[in-house]
Each structure stands twice: as structure tokens, then as C-alpha cells.
Amino acid sequence: MASREMLIIISVLTTTLVGLAVATDHTIGGPSGWTVGASLRTWAAGQTFAVGDNLVFSYPAAFHDVVEVTKPEFDSCQAVKPLITFANGNSLVPLTTPGKRYFICGMPGHCSQGMKLEVNVVPTATAAPTAPLPNTVPSLNAPSPSSVLPIQPLLPLNPVPILSPPSSTPLPSSSLPLISSTFSGTISGYSSGDFSAVVPRLTR
């Protein structure tokens, strides 16, 4: 999740930097500049004004100025309530929002002589759309399929035989009386002192 948020931030920053890198400064009127007699409408028709661009008005400050007005004042060439006025001879107007903006020269009679400019600002996304982010973030350290070793199947282990204790063979029941009688008869023929001599013979 953190990696995806970081990618989104990087994408936004990259888009912003690209927009700043490709921003255009439009010198109003071209070589003629902001002056009476320039065909500003024809010049503006061949331009694309996008958010992030700048309008550059070059003019002699002693004879002209730049006044931003509303659409009705633009049509009537009367700056009754100007939005902003520039009079320094080299005015830079940044285009920060999409939409139409209107400029005239506030000197008497100049607007009616053609010193008026209508600018249609388009969004930056229209000029340079960005590709959507993928739904999943690939791992940066994921090994390639060719580098992964195949998994060998496990061989079965040899079973270890379980050793059972040797079974003792029981003596037949028919021999038990014989051994008992023989043992009794032998003991009766010896004294207690000679009993130790009987034991080896019985164990053979």
C-alpha cells in the first residue's frame, strides 16, 4: 500500500514538472507586439493557450497599457471595472486556470482600433494526458522465471525395519514332569554338602 501511494505522489510530481517544462511564453502579437494595427485575432487563432503558459505583452509604456476586463466590457471596449491593469511595458500574465480571459488597451480609442485579445485557456490534461497507474505494484526484486531453479521431487526414505525381540521357544509340557522327577531324585541321593555338584549337571 505504501509503495502504491509513493507511485501516485511521484506520478503527480512528474506531471507537474513536465507541465512546467513544456510551458510556453506567448508573446502577444508575435513580432509586432501589443500595438495598434496588429491582427491580434488572427494571431490568437493560431495559438494554443494551456494552463501553465504565460502571456507576454511587450509595448511602449508611454503609449499603451494592458487591462483585463469582463466579456461585456471587452465587447464594448470600455474598462468600467477592470480586473487588473498592467502599465510597465513588459507584462507577464500567467494562465493558472482554464477558461476565457479578455484583455484590451485602456488608452482612449485603442481598443476600437484592434488592441483587444480574447484568450481561451485549455486544461493541461488535454494537452498532455497521463497514463493511468496499474492496479498492482510489481516487485522490484522479483527473480526472472529463467533464474528460478526447478524444485526436485523428494525421494521416499528407505523404511527402517523394526527389530522385534527374539521369541523364546517354550518347552513341551510333556518334558516338565521328567525334569521335575529327575531333579527330585537326584537331590534326594546327595547330602546338602554335595548339592553344589548337582547344579552343573543340571545346567548342561
C-alpha positions in Angstrom: 0.0 0.0 0.0 2.8 2.4 0.9 4.5 1.6 -2.5 1.3 2.5 -4.4 0.9 5.8 -2.5 4.5 6.6 -3.3 3.9 5.9 -7.0 0.9 8.2 -7.1 2.9 11.0 -5.5 5.7 10.5 -8.0 3.3 10.5 -10.9 1.7 13.8 -9.7 5.1 15.4 -9.2 6.2 14.2 -12.6 3.1 15.5 -14.3 3.6 18.9 -12.6 7.3 19.1 -13.6 6.5 18.1 -17.2 3.8 20.7 -17.3 6.3 23.3 -16.1 8.9 22.1 -18.6 6.6 22.4 -21.6 5.0 25.7 -20.5 5.0 28.3 -23.3 5.5 32.0 -23.2 3.2 33.6 -25.8 4.5 36.9 -27.0 1.2 38.7 -27.8 1.0 39.8 -31.5 4.2 38.0 -32.4 6.9 40.3 -33.8 4.5 43.2 -34.0 3.8 43.0 -30.3 0.9 44.6 -28.4 0.2 47.6 -30.6 -2.4 49.3 -32.8 -2.8 47.8 -36.2 -1.7 44.3 -35.2 -4.0 41.5 -36.3 -4.4 40.1 -32.8 -7.4 38.0 -33.6 -5.7 36.2 -36.4 -2.6 35.7 -34.3 -4.6 34.2 -31.4 -6.4 31.8 -33.7 -3.1 30.1 -34.4 -2.1 29.6 -30.8 -3.0 27.0 -28.1 -3.1 28.5 -24.7 -2.9 25.9 -21.9 -2.8 26.1 -18.1 0.8 26.8 -17.1 1.5 29.0 -20.1 2.2 32.8 -19.9 1.1 35.8 -21.9 3.9 38.3 -22.6 2.8 41.8 -23.5 5.6 44.0 -25.0 4.7 47.6 -25.6 5.9 51.2 -25.0 4.5 52.1 -21.6 4.1 55.7 -22.6 1.5 54.9 -25.2 -0.2 51.6 -24.2 -1.2 49.5 -21.2 -2.9 46.1 -20.7 -6.3 45.9 -18.9 -8.1 42.6 -18.1 -11.8 43.0 -18.3 -15.1 41.0 -18.3 -16.8 39.8 -21.5 -19.3 42.8 -21.7 -16.5 45.3 -21.2 -14.5 43.5 -23.9 -17.3 43.8 -26.4 -18.0 47.4 -25.6 -14.3 48.4 -25.3 -15.0 50.2 -22.0 -12.9 49.3 -18.9 -15.5 50.3 -16.4 -14.4 47.9 -13.6 -11.1 46.4 -14.8 -10.0 43.2 -13.2 -6.3 44.1 -13.3 -4.1 46.7 -15.1 -0.5 46.5 -16.3 1.5 49.5 -17.4 5.2 48.6 -17.1 5.9 48.0 -20.9 6.7 44.3 -20.4 3.8 42.5 -18.7 3.7 38.8 -17.9 0.3 37.2 -17.3 0.3 33.6 -16.0 -2.5 31.3 -17.1 -3.4 29.4 -14.0 -7.0 28.2 -14.7 -8.9 27.1 -17.8 -11.5 29.3 -19.4 -11.7 32.5 -21.4 -9.9 35.7 -20.5 -10.2 39.2 -22.1 -7.7 42.0 -22.5 -7.9 45.4 -24.0 -5.7 48.5 -24.2 -7.1 51.1 -21.8 -5.9 54.1 -23.8 -8.7 56.0 -25.5 -9.6 54.7 -28.9 -7.0 51.9 -29.0 -9.4 49.0 -28.2 -11.7 50.0 -31.1 -8.6 50.0 -33.4 -8.0 46.4 -32.7 -6.0 46.3 -29.4 -8.1 43.6 -27.8 -7.4 40.0 -27.2 -9.6 37.0 -26.3 -7.7 34.0 -24.9 -9.3 30.5 -24.5 -7.2 28.6 -21.9 -7.5 24.8 -22.1 -6.6 22.4 -19.2 -3.1 20.9 -19.1 -4.6 17.4 -19.2 -6.0 18.0 -22.6 -2.6 18.9 -24.0 -0.6 16.0 -22.3 -2.8 13.2 -20.9 -1.1 10.9 -18.4 -1.3 7.1 -18.4 -3.3 5.5 -15.5 -1.4 3.7 -12.8 -1.6 -0.1 -12.8 -3.7 -1.8 -10.2 -0.8 -3.8 -8.8 2.7 -2.8 -8.0 5.3 -5.2 -9.3 8.1 -6.3 -7.0 11.4 -4.6 -7.8 13.4 -7.7 -6.7 11.3 -10.4 -8.3 13.6 -13.0 -10.0 13.0 -13.8 -13.6 11.5 -17.2 -14.4 14.7 -18.4 -16.1 16.7 -17.8 -13.0 14.5 -19.9 -10.7 15.8 -23.4 -10.2 13.3 -26.3 -10.6 12.2 -28.0 -7.5 13.3 -31.6 -7.4 10.7 -34.1 -6.0 11.6 -35.6 -2.7 12.6 -39.3 -2.8 10.9 -41.6 -0.3 13.1 -42.6 2.6 14.1 -46.3 3.0 12.0 -47.8 5.7 13.9 -48.8 8.8 12.9 -52.4 9.8 11.6 -52.7 13.3 13.6 -55.3 15.3 11.4 -57.5 17.5 12.8 -59.3 20.4 13.6 -63.0 19.8 10.8 -65.2 20.9 11.7 -68.0 23.3 10.6 -71.4 22.4 8.6 -72.9 25.3 9.4 -76.3 26.4 6.9 -79.1 25.7 4.7 -79.7 28.6 5.4 -83.5 28.5 9.0 -82.9 29.5 8.3 -80.9 32.6 7.4 -83.9 34.8 10.5 -85.7 33.7 12.8 -82.8 34.6 11.0 -82.4 37.9 11.2 -86.1 38.8 14.8 -86.3 37.7 15.7 -83.2 39.7 14.0 -84.6 42.8 15.5 -88.0 42.6 19.0 -86.6 42.1 18.7 -84.2 45.0 17.5 -87.0 47.3 20.6 -89.0 46.7 23.0 -86.3 47.8 23.7 -84.6 51.0 23.5 -80.9 51.4 27.1 -80.5 51.2 27.2 -82.2 47.8 24.4 -80.1 46.3 26.9 -77.9 44.5 27.9 -80.8 42.3 24.4 -81.3 41.1 23.9 -77.8 39.7 26.5 -78.1 36.9 25.0 -81.3 35.7 21.5 -79.8 35.6 22.7 -76.8 33.6 24.4 -78.8 30.8 
